[in-house]
Amino acid sequence: MADKRLAEFGYRFLQIDDTYQSGRGLPETWLKWNAKFPRGIQGYTATVRDKGFEPGVWMGVNFQDEAVVGAHPDWFVRRPGG
């Protein structure tokens, strides 16, 4: 993005999806970044900002581990009322 000078065309954010996670689903995996990002969130944000953009992270809104759902039902909204 920086090499293509996209900031000059109004591009402001560089957003990655949740492939940075070290696992699937559990909240602690949102904070522990995998080997693709050896410097973690600090390295990602510093690199993006050094290139003149704002960092962003896409987070999925689904969950697939039924054992965790059963163990922590209070983590999930099951219907509009709670």
N, C-alpha and C positions, 0 to 999 in steps of 0.2 A: 504494500500500500504506500509506503514511504517512497520507494523507488519510482513508482508510477505517479507520484505527486498528487495522490487522490485528495489530500487535504485541500488543495486548491479548488477542488470541485465540490466542496462542502462535506466530504466524509470526515466524521469526527470520532466515531467509535470503532474499535476493533473488538469484536465479540467472539469468544470461543464457546463451543457447546460443552456439555458436561463430560467430555472425554478426559478431562484432567483428573477425574476422581480415581481414588485408589481401589474402589470396590463399587458395589451396587446398592443404592438405597439408603443405608443407614446414615444418620446425620454425621457421624464422625468421618465418613468418606467424603463429605463435602469439604472438609477442612484439611484432609491429608491428600496431597497431590501425588500423582503417579510419576513413573520414571520419564514420561514424555516431557515433564516440566521439573527438571532436577532442582531448580531454585525455588520451586513452589510459587505461591501467589505473589510473593514479593518480587521474585524474578520476572514473572509474567507482567505485572503492573509496571515495574521499572522499565522493562524493554519497550512496552507499548507507549508509555509516556515519553521515553527518550526519542521515539520516532515521531512524536507530535500528535498522538491520538489519545483518546480516553479508553481505558480497558473496560470490558464488560464480560459477564459470564451468563450463559443461558443455563437455566435449571429446568429439568424435567418435572412435570407435574403428575407423574404416575409412580406407582410402587408395585413391585412384583413378588415380594417375599412374604408369603402367607404366614409363615411361622412368626415373623416379626410383628405382623398385623395382629395375630392372635395374642402375642405376649404384651403388646402395647396398644390396645384399642383406643386409649386416650390421645394418641398421636394423630388420629384420623377423624375427619368429619364424614359421617356416614350418610347424612341427609341434611337438608337445609336447617333443621332445628337442632342439630348437634349429633 
